Amino acid sequence: MENRTNTAVIEITDTSVKFAVGYCINKKPVVVYTKCEPLPEGAVVQGRIVNDALVKEVVSRFLNIDDESVRRKVNDLTTIVIPPNGFKNFFSVKGTLGSDPNGIICPQDLSNIVNQALKLPIPDGSALVDVIPSKFTVDGKDIPLEKLYGYNGKELTSRLSLHTVSESTLNEQKITVQQSGFRTDRAAVAPFCAAALIAEEPECPKHYFYVDFGARLTSVTLIAEKNIPLENSTFLSKGGDDLTTYIANNLLLEPREAEKLKLKFGYQDAQYSFQLPIWEGVNLRGESVKITQDDLNKVLVNFFNELNQYVANSIKTIHDKHDKANPKDFVLIASGGATKLRGFIKLIAPLKNAVKDIQLYTPKVPGARDPGLINLLGLIAINGESKEHTDGSFRGMSTLVRQ
């Protein structure tokens, strides 16, 4: 089934605000507009909005898209990618008797089940972001979602995932976007957005560890059933921008020069008896220096030694919480903006000691083949799928927060 209803999605990260407009065809996102606006330093720290005035000013720019046809599609309504601060996934099983007089299961039945979940108490300090129905049974028989509506039966039961994050994080994100001039109708946690996109790949494993390497944050999530995040570990405040700072500090360069070296050369392990310098000039000590690829490689390896150790420890922590999650049986799928670094897969190769295999994921969406856009693309896919399988009265997700 095709769905050409356009949806606008937004993500506020530590370094930028990302925005996209698109629709979904056969669970695949199609993008008609993308833009990224940088944020001032310190406006958002570890997913927390510190200076809401600065963030609102940046978010409000997306209300005035130059392309009028795209602006009409947005209609000031957007959905939000929520950072996984304090992420917890609770499970519940709910059931309902069929509401259709013809004795068939209809979208309203699933809506009734989700509404039951919305009334469940949430632990103090947490707020409900998503209610994700899965594993449907009708009169005790397992039925896939694509065959659910119109199926003859009296009682529908579903297993529900309740995605929660810290209450303050959700409040900050939702209120900031709304006070910037947008209306919001739903939200989804970042790792669920990414997993929704990866799930549509034919080679996607049923269970895997997803590692998001961002600009300032790196997080690890155990994904089950292709798209359900089970557990998000404590994230590390290190990412691609921190790597730039690390290069600058270790090679005594201005940050802009360090960024150029990172983007242009990255990590290359080809061995030569003689190396031409990749940078020549005066460093911050006023010394004339020549920097080779080997010099840059050593700095990159040292930075990733710490990052890899964090990821390995996170995998072990998740394994300890889930006895059935043997890391050696799981693939590690890495994505996020920092994975664009040349030689990235070689830099995280030591993690093969902790998992079955390592794969890099780059979106295959025309016009948006950027791992830094994975969460936005996944949310477009989620929006399209929910509209495909439900009527207009059911959203499948909630942006409930305590006021």
C-alpha atoms as one frame of an Amber mdcrd trajectory, in Angstrom:
protein
   0.000   0.000   0.000   1.270   3.485  -0.796   1.065   6.390   1.601   1.804
   9.836   0.201   0.729  11.833   3.252   3.685  14.098   3.971   5.033  14.362
   7.468   7.544  16.777   8.999  10.074  15.479  11.539  12.562  17.280  13.751
  15.527  16.279  15.907  17.354  18.522  18.377  20.888  17.267  19.056  23.793
  18.693  21.036  25.183  20.442  17.978  22.320  21.064  15.555  18.627  20.971
  14.736  17.769  18.585  11.914  14.544  18.825   9.939  13.007  16.743   7.161
   9.755  16.412   5.250   8.756  13.217   3.491   6.278  10.415   3.026   6.327
   6.630   3.013   5.893   4.089   0.202   5.889   0.410   1.141   7.524   1.237
   4.499  10.316   3.133   2.734  10.739   6.866   3.415  10.805   9.278   0.500
  12.327  12.651   1.346  11.205  15.897  -0.273  13.131  18.307   1.972  16.002
  18.173   4.487  17.941  20.850   6.291  20.304  21.075   9.246  20.939  24.235
  11.271  23.893  24.411  13.697  23.273  25.249  17.350  25.425  27.616  19.412
  27.912  25.874  21.696  26.319  24.831  24.980  22.686  25.374  23.933  22.078
  21.613  24.300  24.270  19.403  26.491  23.930  15.603  26.589  20.447  15.839
  25.101  19.271  18.411  27.666  18.167  21.818  26.414  20.162  24.322  28.474
  19.393  27.544  26.598  15.859  27.215  25.286  15.808  30.732  23.813  18.691
  29.922  21.466  17.175  26.576  20.501  13.738  28.091  19.856  15.287  30.690
  17.556  16.899  27.952  15.461  13.823  25.682  15.428  11.552  28.542  14.362
  13.572  28.985  11.142  11.963  25.830   9.758   8.565  27.542   9.808   9.739
  29.707   6.904  10.849  27.212   4.273  11.635  28.917   0.963   9.804  26.281
  -1.075   6.124  27.164  -0.708   4.954  23.712  -1.842   6.978  22.102   0.960
   5.795  24.690   3.475   2.172  23.812   2.707   2.942  20.138   3.303   4.318
  20.912   6.764   1.338  23.018   7.868   3.207  23.902  11.104   2.828  20.299
  12.336   5.852  18.191  13.211   6.841  15.018  15.045   9.861  14.844  17.334
  12.826  12.497  17.744  13.444  12.260  21.499  16.977  11.607  22.834  17.122
   8.390  24.894  17.977  10.059  28.212  16.789   7.713  30.951  15.280   5.374
  28.370  13.336   2.434  29.774  11.101  -0.037  27.988   8.186  -1.530  29.909
   6.060  -4.379  28.596   2.353  -4.927  29.080  -0.288  -7.247  27.618  -3.739
  -5.814  27.015  -6.879  -7.191  25.385 -10.304  -6.047  24.237 -13.474  -7.492
  22.794 -14.079  -6.647  19.146 -16.143  -3.507  18.565 -17.289  -4.212  15.001
 -20.881  -5.564  14.751 -19.788  -7.843  11.876 -17.444  -9.764  14.152 -14.160
  -8.658  12.559 -11.127  -6.945  14.057 -10.862  -3.255  13.148  -8.456  -0.359
  13.892 -10.666   0.862  16.730  -9.934  -2.365  18.627  -6.218  -1.716  18.554
  -6.853   1.890  19.504  -8.809   0.678  22.545  -5.858  -1.471  23.629  -3.407
   1.401  23.272  -5.718   3.678  25.248  -5.586   1.150  28.083  -1.803   1.380
  28.059  -1.899   5.184  28.138  -3.631   4.970  31.522  -0.941   2.790  33.091
   1.078   4.423  35.888   4.574   5.532  34.888   7.379   5.473  37.487   8.196
   8.863  38.977  10.739  10.783  36.981   9.827   9.097  33.702   7.377  10.077
  30.986   5.685   7.997  28.318   6.778   8.643  24.733   5.590   5.633  22.699
   3.160   2.760  22.972   4.231   0.140  20.433   1.779  -2.751  19.828   3.229
  -6.084  18.690   2.525  -9.849  18.808  -1.188  -9.778  18.090  -3.504 -12.658
  18.934  -7.165 -13.062  18.029  -9.077 -15.583  20.119  -5.742 -17.078  21.155
  -4.321 -17.387  17.626  -1.243 -15.390  16.546  -2.069 -13.010  13.679   0.426
 -10.727  11.866  -0.454  -7.036  11.736  -0.877  -7.004   7.959  -3.689  -9.588
   8.273  -5.233  -8.229  11.463  -7.924  -5.879  10.203 -10.882  -7.739   8.746
  -9.924 -10.972  10.523 -12.918 -12.808  12.016 -12.664 -12.919  15.789 -14.121
 -11.828  19.096 -11.133 -10.807  21.211  -7.903  -9.038  20.311  -4.831  -9.200
  22.537  -1.526  -7.426  22.005   1.852  -7.217  23.683   2.764  -3.570  24.147
   6.124  -1.864  24.534   5.963   1.332  26.567   8.925   3.553  25.756   9.743
   6.091  28.448  12.479   8.675  28.943  13.227  11.121  31.729  10.280  13.437
  32.279  12.446  16.559  32.092  13.914  15.531  28.724  10.522  14.958  27.126
   9.105  18.179  28.585  12.040  20.227  27.315  11.867  18.812  23.812   8.115
  19.089  23.394   7.710  22.535  24.952  10.671  24.005  23.058   9.321  22.844
  19.699   5.805  24.033  20.490   6.936  27.449  21.717   8.949  27.805  18.508
   5.649  27.920  16.604   5.104  24.261  15.680   2.268  21.999  16.655   3.336
  18.493  17.721   1.271  15.351  17.362   3.650  12.584  18.418   7.194  11.617
  19.298   9.497   8.591  19.216  12.705   7.643  21.007  15.833   7.939  18.827
  16.942   4.253  18.854  13.427   3.131  17.904  13.491   5.539  14.944  16.838
   4.155  13.769  15.739   0.554  14.249  12.555   1.174  12.258  14.650   2.163
   9.248  17.184  -0.649   9.605  14.381  -3.215  10.039  13.320  -2.826   6.419
  16.690  -4.029   5.123  16.496  -7.647   3.872  19.672  -8.587   5.738  18.568
  -7.027   9.044  19.166  -9.525  11.880  16.330 -10.247  14.308  18.422  -9.192
  17.306  21.429  -6.889  17.334  23.265  -4.179  19.226  22.749  -0.742  17.729
  25.472   1.824  18.390  24.764   5.448  17.536  27.964   7.449  17.078  26.836
  11.064  17.112  28.531  14.445  17.327  28.697  14.549  21.124  27.043  11.332
  22.305  27.559   7.612  21.734  24.821   5.230  22.878  24.313   1.465  22.780
  20.917  -0.218  22.459  19.860  -3.856  22.314  17.304  -4.267  19.525  14.952
  -7.241  19.540  12.442  -8.402  16.937  14.209  -6.128  14.412  12.803  -2.868
  15.734  12.033  -2.964  19.472  14.689  -1.363  21.696  14.961  -3.459  24.865
  17.540  -1.543  26.831  19.563   1.615  26.317  22.816   1.745  28.241  24.209
   4.862  29.847  25.585   6.904  26.993  29.075   8.332  26.771  29.526  12.051
  26.178  31.925  11.538  23.287  31.401  11.741  19.556  32.660  13.180  16.305
  33.010  16.767  17.535  34.984  15.573  20.558  37.310  13.761  18.173  38.032
  17.075  16.458  38.929  18.618  19.815  41.104  15.612  20.655  43.018  15.936
  17.372  43.484  19.664  17.927  44.797  19.188  21.474  47.167  16.356  20.607
  48.575  17.836  17.412  48.515  21.411  18.751  46.316  22.710  15.953  43.462
  25.158  15.673  40.105  23.284  15.787  39.281  24.266  12.214  42.564  22.722
  11.009  41.904  19.584  13.031  38.442  19.302  11.483  39.931  19.580   7.994
  42.397  16.783   8.707  39.668  14.594  10.150  37.317  15.055   7.197  39.901
  14.872   4.432  42.147  12.052   5.626  40.585  10.138   8.530  42.277   6.837
   9.313  44.387   5.117   6.634  46.602   2.200   7.562  48.569   1.775   4.326
  52.250   1.401   5.168  54.848   3.365   3.238  58.596   3.584   3.809  58.364
   7.326   3.202  55.372   9.511   3.980  54.676  12.930   2.599  53.214  15.303
   5.189  49.454  15.821   5.123  49.793  19.148   6.941  52.627  21.659   7.178
  52.634  24.868   9.129  53.107  26.526  12.495  51.410  24.839  15.458  49.952
  26.515  18.550  53.402  26.629  20.162  54.746  28.606  17.242  56.783  25.647
  15.982  57.108  24.720  12.334  55.838  21.143  12.026  54.999  18.496   9.462
  52.141  16.100  10.288  51.998  12.720   8.554  49.204  10.203   8.174  50.889
   8.095  10.856  50.702  11.016  13.278  46.986  11.402  12.642  46.426   7.633
  12.825  47.987   7.430  16.300  45.715  10.168  17.622  42.619   8.531  16.126
  43.518   5.115  17.556  44.059   6.570  21.039  40.681   8.313  20.950  38.887
   5.180  19.786  40.587   2.998  22.381  38.532   4.772  25.044  35.389   4.875
  22.929  35.620   1.164  22.081  36.097   0.290  25.735  32.927   2.178  26.603
  30.933   0.362  23.925  32.312  -3.023  25.047  31.426  -2.261  28.683  27.930
  -1.177  27.637  27.410  -4.416  25.743  28.464  -6.364  28.833  26.090  -4.329
  31.009  23.201  -5.047  28.669  24.146  -8.721  28.583  24.117  -8.868  32.379
  20.569  -7.453  32.411  19.305  -9.860  29.748  20.517 -13.399  30.368  19.506
 -14.551  26.893  21.508 -11.822  25.175  24.845 -13.528  24.541  26.925 -10.795
  22.869  28.799 -13.335  20.740  25.484 -14.235  19.076  24.726 -10.630  18.129
  25.831  -8.385  15.294  26.793  -4.808  16.116  25.271  -2.297  13.694  26.828
   1.160  13.830  25.421   4.370  12.398  25.203   8.082  13.181  26.996  11.088
  11.793  30.424  10.205  13.228  30.547   6.964  11.216  31.264   9.018   8.086
  34.884   9.248   9.235  37.206   7.590   6.731  38.441   4.267   8.101  35.771
   4.185  10.816  35.151   0.440  10.515  38.857  -0.233  11.111  38.920   2.032
  14.152  36.101   0.083  15.836  37.435  -3.316  14.688  38.549  -4.221  18.268
  34.855  -4.515  19.146  34.782  -7.762  17.162  36.108  -9.332  20.363  32.785
  -8.456  22.026  30.247  -9.330  19.313  29.648 -11.699  16.422  30.324  -9.138
  13.689  30.321  -5.402  12.959  28.350  -3.664  10.224  28.115  -0.009   9.237
  24.677   1.209   8.229  24.134   4.054   5.764  20.554   4.945   4.727  19.719
   4.069   1.149  17.122   6.820   0.790  17.685   8.898  -2.378  18.694  12.416
  -1.464  19.323  11.466   2.154  22.150   8.902   2.134  23.538  10.329   5.342
  23.887   8.278   8.560  23.388  11.520  10.468  19.770  11.570   9.232  18.924
   8.016  10.299  16.567   9.032  13.123  14.584  11.466  10.963  14.245   8.928
   8.161  13.154   6.249  10.609  10.483   8.517  12.082   9.101   9.236   8.607
   8.875   5.460   8.099   7.152   5.003  11.478   4.632   7.708  10.646   3.868
   6.122   7.285   3.467   2.631   8.698   1.115   3.712  11.476  -1.092   5.553
   8.982  -1.083   2.573   6.671  -2.354   0.166   9.311  -4.700   2.419  11.281
  -7.473   4.892  10.809  -7.128   8.565  11.599  -8.238   8.172  15.203  -5.263
   6.075  16.244  -1.722   7.406  16.368  -0.004   4.484  18.079   2.195   6.830
  20.079   1.745   9.375  22.804   3.488  12.543  23.838   1.989  12.454  27.317
   3.926  14.404  29.915   3.098  15.409  33.442   2.241  19.088  33.666
